[in-house]
Protein backbone atom coordinates (compact mmCIF):
# COMPACT_ATOMS: atom_id res chain seq x y z
CA UNK A 1 0.00 0.00 0.00
CA UNK A 2 1.09 3.61 -0.39
CA UNK A 3 0.23 4.97 3.03
CA UNK A 4 1.14 2.89 6.05
CA UNK A 5 -1.25 2.92 8.96
CA UNK A 6 -1.29 2.04 12.61
CA UNK A 7 -2.93 -1.33 12.08
CA UNK A 8 -0.15 -2.64 9.85
CA UNK A 9 2.49 -1.32 12.22
CA UNK A 10 0.74 -2.94 15.18
CA UNK A 11 0.61 -6.29 13.39
CA UNK A 12 4.30 -6.05 12.50
CA UNK A 13 5.15 -5.46 16.15
CA UNK A 14 2.91 -8.32 17.33
CA UNK A 15 0.46 -6.02 19.12
CA UNK A 16 -3.18 -7.14 19.16
CA UNK A 17 -5.85 -4.56 18.39
CA UNK A 18 -7.80 -3.90 21.58
CA UNK A 19 -11.49 -4.56 21.51
CA UNK A 20 -13.70 -1.50 21.61
CA UNK A 21 -15.32 -2.68 24.83
CA UNK A 22 -11.91 -2.95 26.55
CA UNK A 23 -10.72 0.50 25.66
CA UNK A 24 -9.24 2.39 28.55
CA UNK A 25 -10.29 5.89 29.51
CA UNK A 26 -8.61 8.69 27.61
CA UNK A 27 -5.23 9.27 29.31
CA UNK A 28 -4.94 12.28 31.61
CA UNK A 29 -1.98 13.55 29.56
CA UNK A 30 -4.18 13.76 26.47
CA UNK A 31 -6.90 15.64 28.34
CA UNK A 32 -4.41 18.06 29.94
CA UNK A 33 -2.74 18.78 26.60
CA UNK A 34 -6.17 19.20 25.06
CA UNK A 35 -6.98 21.86 27.66
CA UNK A 36 -3.69 23.66 26.99
CA UNK A 37 -4.30 23.56 23.24
CA UNK A 38 -7.88 24.78 23.68
CA UNK A 39 -6.82 27.87 25.61
CA UNK A 40 -3.89 28.51 23.28
CA UNK A 41 -6.12 28.20 20.23
CA UNK A 42 -8.51 30.79 21.65
CA UNK A 43 -5.51 33.12 21.65
CA UNK A 44 -4.22 32.12 18.22
CA UNK A 45 -7.57 32.15 16.42
CA UNK A 46 -8.48 35.57 17.81
CA UNK A 47 -5.54 36.93 15.80
CA UNK A 48 -5.96 34.62 12.81
CA UNK A 49 -9.63 35.55 12.44
CA UNK A 50 -8.95 39.25 11.90
CA UNK A 51 -5.57 39.35 10.15
CA UNK A 52 -6.45 38.24 6.58
CA UNK A 53 -9.07 40.94 6.15
CA UNK A 54 -6.94 43.52 7.95
CA UNK A 55 -3.86 42.87 5.81
CA UNK A 56 -5.55 42.49 2.42
CA UNK A 57 -8.36 45.03 2.75
CA UNK A 58 -7.05 47.40 5.41
CA UNK A 59 -3.37 47.53 4.44
CA UNK A 60 -3.74 46.70 0.74
CA UNK A 61 -1.75 43.49 0.44
CA UNK A 62 -2.11 41.73 -2.91
CA UNK A 63 -3.16 38.06 -3.01
CA UNK A 64 0.41 37.17 -4.08
CA UNK A 65 1.91 39.04 -1.11
CA UNK A 66 -0.63 37.46 1.22
CA UNK A 67 0.21 34.04 -0.22
CA UNK A 68 3.88 34.74 0.50
CA UNK A 69 3.00 35.76 4.07
CA UNK A 70 0.80 32.71 4.57
CA UNK A 71 3.55 30.52 3.15
CA UNK A 72 6.11 32.23 5.38
CA UNK A 73 4.03 31.26 8.38
CA UNK A 74 4.05 27.64 7.20
CA UNK A 75 7.77 27.77 6.40
CA UNK A 76 8.69 29.27 9.76
CA UNK A 77 7.18 26.27 11.52
CA UNK A 78 8.99 23.89 9.16
CA UNK A 79 12.41 25.34 9.93
CA UNK A 80 12.11 24.65 13.63
CA UNK A 81 10.00 21.50 13.84
CA UNK A 82 12.98 19.22 13.32
CA UNK A 83 15.10 21.19 15.76
CA UNK A 84 12.41 21.02 18.43
CA UNK A 85 11.84 17.32 17.83
CA UNK A 86 15.55 16.52 17.87
CA UNK A 87 16.14 18.42 21.12
CA UNK A 88 13.14 16.77 22.75
CA UNK A 89 14.31 13.27 21.78
CA UNK A 90 17.89 13.89 22.88
CA UNK A 91 16.99 15.38 26.27
CA UNK A 92 13.75 13.42 26.88
CA UNK A 93 12.30 16.74 28.07
CA UNK A 94 9.34 16.90 25.70
CA UNK A 95 7.22 18.95 28.10
CA UNK A 96 9.97 21.54 28.55
CA UNK A 97 10.55 21.92 24.81
CA UNK A 98 6.81 22.20 24.17
CA UNK A 99 6.53 24.78 26.96
CA UNK A 100 9.28 26.89 25.38
CA UNK A 101 7.30 26.93 22.13
CA UNK A 102 4.08 27.92 23.89
CA UNK A 103 5.90 30.70 25.79
CA UNK A 104 7.44 32.14 22.60
CA UNK A 105 4.03 32.28 20.93
CA UNK A 106 2.57 34.04 23.98
CA UNK A 107 5.27 36.72 23.86
CA UNK A 108 4.55 37.28 20.17
CA UNK A 109 0.91 38.12 20.95
CA UNK A 110 2.16 40.94 23.17
CA UNK A 111 4.60 42.06 20.45
CA UNK A 112 1.69 42.59 18.03
CA UNK A 113 0.74 45.61 20.12
CA UNK A 114 3.99 47.35 19.16
CA UNK A 115 4.15 46.78 15.36
CA UNK A 116 2.49 48.99 12.75
CA UNK A 117 3.44 47.85 9.21
CA UNK A 118 2.46 44.69 7.31
CA UNK A 119 5.96 43.26 7.25
CA UNK A 120 6.56 44.03 10.91
CA UNK A 121 3.38 42.03 11.54
CA UNK A 122 4.81 39.33 9.26
CA UNK A 123 8.02 39.15 11.31
CA UNK A 124 6.09 38.76 14.56
CA UNK A 125 3.86 36.11 13.00
CA UNK A 126 6.93 34.22 11.78
CA UNK A 127 8.27 34.18 15.35
CA UNK A 128 4.85 33.06 16.59
CA UNK A 129 4.79 30.21 14.10
CA UNK A 130 8.34 29.33 15.12
CA UNK A 131 6.96 28.75 18.61
CA UNK A 132 4.26 26.55 17.12
CA UNK A 133 6.86 24.62 15.16
CA UNK A 134 8.96 24.00 18.26
CA UNK A 135 6.04 22.78 20.38
CA UNK A 136 3.98 20.70 17.96
CA UNK A 137 6.10 17.56 17.60
CA UNK A 138 6.91 17.23 21.35
CA UNK A 139 3.24 17.71 22.18
CA UNK A 140 2.14 15.11 19.65
CA UNK A 141 4.83 12.73 20.90
CA UNK A 142 3.49 13.11 24.46
CA UNK A 143 0.04 12.16 23.14
CA UNK A 144 1.33 9.24 21.09
CA UNK A 145 3.40 7.81 23.94
CA UNK A 146 0.53 8.05 26.42
CA UNK A 147 -1.71 5.46 24.74
CA UNK A 148 -1.40 2.06 22.99
CA UNK A 149 -0.96 1.97 19.19
CA UNK A 150 -4.50 0.74 18.52
CA UNK A 151 -6.00 3.84 20.19
CA UNK A 152 -3.87 6.52 18.55
CA UNK A 153 -6.69 7.77 16.35
CA UNK A 154 -9.06 8.19 19.29
CA UNK A 155 -6.43 9.97 21.41
CA UNK A 156 -5.55 12.43 18.66
CA UNK A 157 -9.24 12.87 17.88
CA UNK A 158 -9.99 13.85 21.50
CA UNK A 159 -7.06 16.25 21.55
CA UNK A 160 -7.97 17.83 18.21
CA UNK A 161 -11.60 18.18 19.32
CA UNK A 162 -10.54 20.10 22.42
CA UNK A 163 -8.07 22.12 20.38
CA UNK A 164 -10.81 22.99 17.92
CA UNK A 165 -13.15 24.08 20.69
CA UNK A 166 -10.61 26.83 21.27
CA UNK A 167 -10.48 27.53 17.55
CA UNK A 168 -14.26 27.95 17.68
CA UNK A 169 -14.22 30.29 20.67
CA UNK A 170 -11.33 32.43 19.39
CA UNK A 171 -13.13 34.05 16.43
CA UNK A 172 -16.25 34.56 18.58
CA UNK A 173 -14.20 36.35 21.23
CA UNK A 174 -12.50 38.44 18.51
CA UNK A 175 -15.90 39.33 17.06
CA UNK A 176 -17.15 40.43 20.48
CA UNK A 177 -14.02 42.47 21.23
CA UNK A 178 -14.16 44.23 17.85
CA UNK A 179 -17.81 44.99 18.47
CA UNK A 180 -17.27 46.43 21.96
CA UNK A 181 -13.80 48.00 22.01
CA UNK A 182 -12.91 51.39 20.57
CA UNK A 183 -9.35 50.26 19.78
CA UNK A 184 -10.54 47.00 18.27
CA UNK A 185 -7.31 45.40 17.01
CA UNK A 186 -5.25 46.46 20.05
CA UNK A 187 -7.90 45.01 22.36
CA UNK A 188 -7.92 41.74 20.39
CA UNK A 189 -4.14 41.41 20.72
CA UNK A 190 -4.24 42.18 24.46
CA UNK A 191 -6.90 39.55 25.21
CA UNK A 192 -5.06 37.11 22.96
CA UNK A 193 -1.85 37.54 24.98
CA UNK A 194 -3.68 36.90 28.26
CA UNK A 195 -5.16 33.65 26.91
CA UNK A 196 -1.75 32.49 25.58
CA UNK A 197 -0.11 33.15 28.95
CA UNK A 198 -2.85 31.11 30.67
CA UNK A 199 -2.06 28.21 28.34
CA UNK A 200 1.60 28.22 29.43
CA UNK A 201 0.53 28.16 33.10
CA UNK A 202 -1.83 25.23 32.48
CA UNK A 203 0.93 23.27 30.75
CA UNK A 204 3.29 23.81 33.68
CA UNK A 205 0.72 22.81 36.29
CA UNK A 206 -1.26 19.94 34.77
CA UNK A 207 0.73 18.14 32.06
CA UNK A 208 2.74 15.23 33.43
CA UNK A 209 5.50 13.60 31.41
CA UNK A 210 5.66 9.88 32.16
CA UNK A 211 8.88 7.98 32.81
CA UNK A 212 10.86 7.31 29.66
CA UNK A 213 12.12 3.73 29.34
CA UNK A 214 14.63 4.61 26.64
CA UNK A 215 18.11 5.88 27.57
CA UNK A 216 19.02 9.43 26.73
CA UNK A 217 20.84 9.95 23.49
CA UNK A 218 24.36 11.32 23.97
CA UNK A 219 24.63 14.93 22.89
CA UNK A 220 27.60 14.04 20.69
CA UNK A 221 25.65 11.42 18.71
CA UNK A 222 25.88 11.95 14.94
CA UNK A 223 22.70 13.10 13.16
CA UNK A 224 22.10 9.68 11.60
CA UNK A 225 18.84 9.04 13.42
CA UNK A 226 16.80 11.12 10.99
CA UNK A 227 18.26 9.28 8.01
CA UNK A 228 17.48 5.95 9.64
CA UNK A 229 13.92 7.08 10.33
CA UNK A 230 13.42 8.05 6.72
CA UNK A 231 14.44 4.52 5.75
CA UNK A 232 11.22 3.25 7.35
CA UNK A 233 9.06 2.51 4.26
CA UNK A 234 5.82 3.54 5.92
CA UNK A 235 7.18 6.91 7.01
CA UNK A 236 8.65 7.60 3.59
CA UNK A 237 5.30 6.93 1.97
CA UNK A 238 3.49 9.13 4.47
CA UNK A 239 5.96 11.96 3.80
CA UNK A 240 5.55 11.60 0.03
CA UNK A 241 1.76 11.62 0.24
CA UNK A 242 1.66 14.57 2.67
CA UNK A 243 4.01 16.53 0.40
CA UNK A 244 2.05 15.87 -2.79
CA UNK A 245 -1.32 16.72 -1.26
CA UNK A 246 0.05 19.68 0.71
CA UNK A 247 1.32 21.25 -2.50
CA UNK A 248 -2.27 21.61 -3.76
CA UNK A 249 -4.00 22.37 -0.45
CA UNK A 250 -5.89 25.67 -0.46
CA UNK A 251 -5.48 27.23 2.98
CA UNK A 252 -8.50 28.24 5.00
CA UNK A 253 -7.47 31.93 4.95
CA UNK A 254 -7.72 31.89 1.15
CA UNK A 255 -11.11 30.17 1.38
CA UNK A 256 -12.41 32.93 3.66
CA UNK A 257 -11.12 35.66 1.35
CA UNK A 258 -12.72 33.94 -1.65
CA UNK A 259 -16.07 33.72 0.12
CA UNK A 260 -15.92 37.35 1.22
CA UNK A 261 -15.02 38.62 -2.24
CA UNK A 262 -17.27 36.40 -4.32
CA UNK A 263 -20.35 36.76 -2.11
CA UNK A 264 -19.63 40.30 -0.88
CA UNK A 265 -20.04 39.31 2.75
CA UNK A 266 -19.94 42.14 5.32
CA UNK A 267 -16.55 42.72 6.91
CA UNK A 268 -17.96 42.38 10.43
CA UNK A 269 -18.93 38.77 9.66
CA UNK A 270 -15.44 37.77 8.52
CA UNK A 271 -14.25 36.38 11.89
CA UNK A 272 -17.33 34.16 12.02
CA UNK A 273 -16.17 32.21 8.95
CA UNK A 274 -13.35 30.70 11.00
CA UNK A 275 -15.82 29.92 13.80
CA UNK A 276 -18.10 28.01 11.41
CA UNK A 277 -15.13 26.00 10.15
CA UNK A 278 -14.16 25.21 13.73
CA UNK A 279 -17.67 23.89 14.46
CA UNK A 280 -17.33 21.31 11.68
CA UNK A 281 -13.81 20.43 12.84
CA UNK A 282 -14.98 20.09 16.45
CA UNK A 283 -17.90 17.82 15.56
CA UNK A 284 -15.82 15.71 13.17
CA UNK A 285 -12.48 15.29 14.98
CA UNK A 286 -13.36 12.45 17.35
CA UNK A 287 -15.61 10.50 14.90
CA UNK A 288 -12.90 10.78 12.22
CA UNK A 289 -10.27 9.54 14.66
CA UNK A 290 -12.39 6.52 15.63
CA UNK A 291 -13.20 5.83 11.99
CA UNK A 292 -9.50 5.93 11.15
CA UNK A 293 -8.76 3.36 13.87
CA UNK A 294 -11.41 1.05 12.39
CA UNK A 295 -11.11 1.35 8.61
CA UNK A 296 -7.52 2.54 8.15
CA UNK A 297 -5.94 5.90 8.67
CA UNK A 298 -4.80 6.32 5.08
CA UNK A 299 -8.37 6.00 3.80
CA UNK A 300 -9.60 8.73 6.12
CA UNK A 301 -6.59 10.93 5.29
CA UNK A 302 -7.19 10.68 1.55
CA UNK A 303 -10.94 11.10 2.04
CA UNK A 304 -10.29 14.34 3.92
CA UNK A 305 -8.50 15.80 0.92
CA UNK A 306 -11.39 14.72 -1.28
CA UNK A 307 -13.62 16.85 0.99
CA UNK A 308 -11.32 19.84 0.43
CA UNK A 309 -11.56 19.31 -3.33
CA UNK A 310 -15.35 19.33 -2.92
CA UNK A 311 -15.13 22.67 -1.09
CA UNK A 312 -13.11 24.10 -3.99
CA UNK A 313 -15.71 22.89 -6.48
CA UNK A 314 -18.46 24.54 -4.42
CA UNK A 315 -16.52 27.80 -4.55
CA UNK A 316 -16.75 27.61 -8.35
CA UNK A 317 -20.55 27.54 -8.22
CA UNK A 318 -22.29 30.74 -9.41
CA UNK A 319 -22.91 33.17 -6.56
CA UNK A 320 -26.62 33.13 -5.59
CA UNK A 321 -28.24 36.47 -6.41
CA UNK A 322 -30.87 37.98 -4.15
CA UNK A 323 -31.32 34.92 -1.95
CA UNK A 324 -29.83 35.19 1.57
CA UNK A 325 -30.82 31.58 2.25
CA UNK A 326 -28.90 30.32 -0.79
CA UNK A 327 -25.86 32.43 0.15
CA UNK A 328 -25.96 31.05 3.70
CA UNK A 329 -26.28 27.49 2.38
CA UNK A 330 -23.29 27.93 0.07
CA UNK A 331 -21.14 29.42 2.83
CA UNK A 332 -22.18 26.70 5.30
CA UNK A 333 -21.45 23.96 2.77
CA UNK A 334 -17.98 25.24 1.94
CA UNK A 335 -17.01 25.79 5.57
CA UNK A 336 -18.39 22.41 6.66
CA UNK A 337 -16.26 20.64 4.04
CA UNK A 338 -13.15 22.62 5.04
CA UNK A 339 -13.71 21.82 8.73
CA UNK A 340 -14.22 18.12 8.02
CA UNK A 341 -11.08 18.16 5.86
CA UNK A 342 -9.06 19.26 8.89
CA UNK A 343 -10.84 16.74 11.12
CA UNK A 344 -9.94 13.90 8.73
CA UNK A 345 -6.30 14.87 8.17
CA UNK A 346 -4.71 16.77 11.07
CA UNK A 347 -4.65 14.26 13.91
CA UNK A 348 -5.13 11.26 11.62
CA UNK A 349 -1.78 11.84 9.92
CA UNK A 350 0.01 11.88 13.28
CA UNK A 351 -1.91 8.79 14.41
CA UNK A 352 -0.79 6.98 11.25
CA UNK A 353 2.86 7.87 11.81
CA UNK A 354 3.15 7.33 15.57
CA UNK A 355 3.12 3.50 15.73
CA UNK A 356 5.64 3.31 12.89
CA UNK A 357 8.31 5.12 14.91
CA UNK A 358 10.49 3.87 17.77
CA UNK A 359 9.73 5.54 21.08
CA UNK A 360 13.22 7.00 21.50
CA UNK A 361 12.93 8.90 18.18
CA UNK A 362 9.20 9.42 17.90
CA UNK A 363 9.34 13.21 18.33
CA UNK A 364 11.97 13.53 15.60
CA UNK A 365 9.98 11.30 13.25
CA UNK A 366 6.75 13.23 13.76
CA UNK A 367 8.66 16.49 13.32
CA UNK A 368 10.12 15.25 10.02
CA UNK A 369 6.64 14.43 8.71
CA UNK A 370 5.25 17.77 9.89
CA UNK A 371 8.19 19.60 8.29
CA UNK A 372 7.62 17.95 4.92
CA UNK A 373 3.93 18.86 5.04
CA UNK A 374 4.62 22.44 6.15
CA UNK A 375 7.16 23.01 3.36
CA UNK A 376 4.72 21.63 0.80
CA UNK A 377 1.98 23.93 2.05
CA UNK A 378 4.43 26.85 1.97
CA UNK A 379 5.02 26.17 -1.73
CA UNK A 380 1.29 25.63 -2.23
CA UNK A 381 0.44 29.03 -0.73
CA UNK A 382 2.90 30.72 -3.09
CA UNK A 383 1.50 28.83 -6.07
CA UNK A 384 -2.12 29.62 -5.23
CA UNK A 385 -1.39 33.28 -4.48
CA UNK A 386 0.47 33.60 -7.78
CA UNK A 387 -2.30 31.84 -9.71
CA UNK A 388 -4.92 34.16 -8.15
CA UNK A 389 -2.84 37.23 -9.09
CA UNK A 390 -2.22 36.07 -12.67
CA UNK A 391 -5.49 34.33 -13.56
CA UNK A 392 -8.05 35.51 -11.03
CA UNK A 393 -9.71 33.63 -8.15
CA UNK A 394 -11.95 31.33 -10.23
CA UNK A 395 -9.25 29.75 -12.44
CA UNK A 396 -6.91 29.47 -9.44
CA UNK A 397 -9.50 27.52 -7.43
CA UNK A 398 -10.32 25.32 -10.45
CA UNK A 399 -6.65 24.49 -11.01
CA UNK A 400 -6.16 23.65 -7.32
CA UNK A 401 -9.22 21.37 -7.29
CA UNK A 402 -8.11 19.57 -10.46
CA UNK A 403 -4.56 19.06 -9.17
CA UNK A 404 -5.85 17.79 -5.83
CA UNK A 405 -8.20 15.29 -7.47
CA UNK A 406 -5.48 14.03 -9.81
CA UNK A 407 -3.15 13.58 -6.83
CA UNK A 408 -5.80 11.57 -4.99
CA UNK A 409 -6.30 9.34 -8.03
CA UNK A 410 -2.55 8.76 -8.27
CA UNK A 411 -2.23 7.92 -4.57
CA UNK A 412 -5.28 5.66 -4.69
CA UNK A 413 -3.85 3.81 -7.68
CA UNK A 414 -0.50 3.31 -5.96
CA UNK A 415 -2.27 2.09 -2.82
CA UNK A 416 -4.00 -0.61 -4.88
CA UNK A 417 -0.87 -1.88 -6.62
CA UNK A 418 0.38 -4.25 -3.87
CA UNK A 419 -3.04 -5.87 -3.61
CA UNK A 420 -3.19 -6.18 -7.40
CA UNK A 421 0.16 -7.96 -7.45
CA UNK A 422 -0.74 -10.40 -4.71
CA UNK A 423 -2.31 -13.59 -5.91
CA UNK A 424 -1.54 -17.07 -7.24
CA UNK A 425 1.09 -15.77 -9.61
CA UNK A 426 2.68 -13.34 -7.22
CA UNK A 427 6.36 -13.59 -6.64
CA UNK A 428 7.63 -14.04 -3.13
CA UNK A 429 7.76 -10.78 -1.24
CA UNK A 430 5.30 -8.99 -3.50
CA UNK A 431 2.10 -7.47 -2.25
CA UNK A 432 1.18 -7.22 1.41
CA UNK A 433 3.41 -8.76 3.98
CA UNK A 434 2.23 -11.96 5.55
CA UNK A 435 0.12 -11.47 8.61
CA UNK A 436 -0.68 -7.82 7.88
CA UNK A 437 -4.17 -6.73 7.11
CA UNK A 438 -4.34 -4.34 4.13
CA UNK A 439 -5.48 -0.93 5.30
C-alpha positions, 0 to 999 in steps of 0.5 A, spaced: 500 500 500 502 507 499 500 509 506 502 505 512 497 505 517 497 504 525 494 497 524 499 494 519 504 497 524 501 494 530 501 487 526 508 487 524 510 489 532 505 483 534 500 487 538 493 485 538 488 490 536 484 492 543 477 490 543 472 497 543 469 494 549 476 494 553 478 500 551 481 504 557 479 511 559 482 517 555 489 518 558 490 524 563 496 527 559 491 527 552 486 531 556 491 536 559 494 537 553 487 538 550 486 543 555 492 547 553 491 547 546 484 549 547 486 555 551 492 557 546 487 556 540 482 561 543 488 566 543 491 564 536 484 564 532 483 571 535 488 573 531 488 569 525 480 571 524 482 578 523 488 578 520 487 576 513 481 581 512 486 587 515 492 585 511 488 584 504 483 590 505 485 594 510 493 595 508 492 593 501 496 586 500 495 583 494 493 576 493 500 574 491 503 578 497 498 574 502 500 568 499 507 569 501 506 571 508 501 565 509 507 561 506 512 564 510 508 562 516 508 555 514 515 555 512 517 558 519 514 552 523 517 547 518 524 550 519 524 549 527 519 542 527 525 538 526 530 542 531 524 542 536 523 534 535 531 533 535 532 536 542 526 533 545 528 526 543 535 527 545 533 530 552 527 526 553 524 533 556 518 533 551 514 537 556 519 543 557 521 543 549 513 544 548 513 549 553 518 553 550 514 553 544 508 555 547 511 561 551 514 564 545 508 564 541 505 568 547 510 573 547 509 574 540 501 576 541 504 581 546 509 584 540 503 585 536 501 591 540 507 594 538 508 593 530 504 597 525 506 595 518 504 589 514 511 586 514 513 588 521 506 584 523 509 578 518 516 578 522 512 577 529 507 572 525 513 568 523 516 568 530 509 566 533 509 560 528 516 558 530 513 557 537 508 553 534 513 549 530 517 548 536 512 545 540 507 541 535 512 535 535 513 534 542 506 535 544 504 530 539 509 525 541 506 526 548 500 524 546 502 518 542 506 515 547 501 516 552 496 510 549 497 504 545 498 503 538 490 501 537 487 507 540 492 513 537 486 515 532 481 516 538 487 519 542 488 524 537 481 525 535 480 527 543 485 532 543 484 535 536 476 536 538 478 540 544 483 544 540 478 545 535 473 548 541 478 553 542 479 555 535 471 555 535 471 560 541 477 564 538 473 568 532 467 569 537 471 572 542 474 576 537 468 578 534 465 580 540 471 584 542 471 588 535 464 589 536 465 592 543 472 596 544 474 602 541 481 600 539 478 593 536 485 590 534 489 592 540 484 590 544 484 583 540 491 582 541 491 584 548 486 579 550 489 574 545 496 575 549 492 573 556 489 567 553 496 564 551 499 566 557 494 562 561 495 556 556 503 556 558 501 556 566 496 550 564 501 546 561 506 547 567 501 545 572 497 539 569 501 536 564 505 530 566 510 527 562 511 519 564 517 515 565 521 514 559 524 507 558 529 509 553 536 511 555 538 518 553 541 519 546 548 522 547 549 529 545 555 528 541 551 522 537 551 523 529 545 526 526 544 519 523 537 518 526 533 522 521 536 518 516 534 511 519 527 514 520 526 516 513 528 509 511 522 506 514 518 505 508 511 507 511 514 513 514 517 515 507 510 513 503 506 518 508 511 523 507 511 523 500 503 523 500 503 529 505 508 533 500 504 531 494 497 533 497 500 539 501 502 542 494 495 543 492 492 544 499 488 551 499 489 554 505 482 556 509 485 563 509 484 563 502 477 560 502 475 565 507 477 571 502 474 567 496 467 567 500 468 574 502 469 577 495 465 572 491 459 573 495 460 580 498 459 578 505 460 584 510 466 585 513 464 584 520 462 577 519 469 575 517 471 572 523 465 568 524 467 564 517 473 561 522 468 559 527 463 556 522 469 552 520 471 550 527 464 547 528 465 542 523 472 540 525 470 540 532 464 535 531 468 531 526 475 530 529 473 524 534 468 521 529 474 521 524 479 519 529 475 513 531 473 511 523 481 511 522 482 506 527 477 502 524 477 502 517 484 505 516 488 511 517 490 512 510 483 511 507 480 517 512 486 521 510 485 521 503 478 522 504 479 528 507 483 531 501 477 529 497 472 533 501 477 539 500 476 538 493 469 538 494 469 545 497 473 548 492 468 545 487 463 549 491 466 555 490 466 555 483 458 555 483 455 561 481 454 566 486 446 566 488 443 572 487 438 575 491 437 569 496 440 570 503 438 563 504 442 560 498 448 564 500 448 562 507 447 554 504 453 555 500 457 558 505 455 553 510 457 547 505 464 550 503 465 551 511 463 544 513 467 541 508 473 545 510 472 543 517 471 536 516 477 536 511 481 538 517 478 533 522 480 527 517 487 529 516 490 533 522 490 528 527 489 522 523 496 523 519 500 523 526 496 517 528 498 513 522 505 515 523 506 514 531 506 507 531 511 506 525 516 510 529 520 507 535 519 511 542 526 514 542 525 517 536 518 518 535 518 526 536 523 527 531 519 522 526 513 526 527 517 532 526 520 530 520 513 528 517 510 535 519 516 539 516 515 535 509 507 537 510 509 544 512 514 546 506 509 543 501 503 547 504 508 553 503 510 552 496 502 551 495 500 558 498 505 561 493 502 557 487 495 559 489 497 566 491 500 567 484 495 563 480 490 568 483 494 574 481 495 572 474 489 568 472 483 571 477 480 567 483 476 562 479 481 559 475 486 558 481 481 555 485 479 550 479 486 548 477 487 547 485 481 542 485 483 539 479 490 538 481 488 535 488 483 530 485 489 528 480 493 527 486 488 523 490 487 518 483 494 517 483 495 515 490 489 511 490 492 507 484 498 506 488 495 504 494 491 498 490 498 496 486 500 491 492 493 488 492 493 487 485 500 484 485 498 479 490 495 472 488 496 465 485 502 468 480 505 473 485 512 472 486 515 471 493 515 478 497 510 482 492 504 485 495 502 485 502 506 482 507 504 476 511 500 477 517 498 484 515 491 486 514 491 491 508 489 498 510 
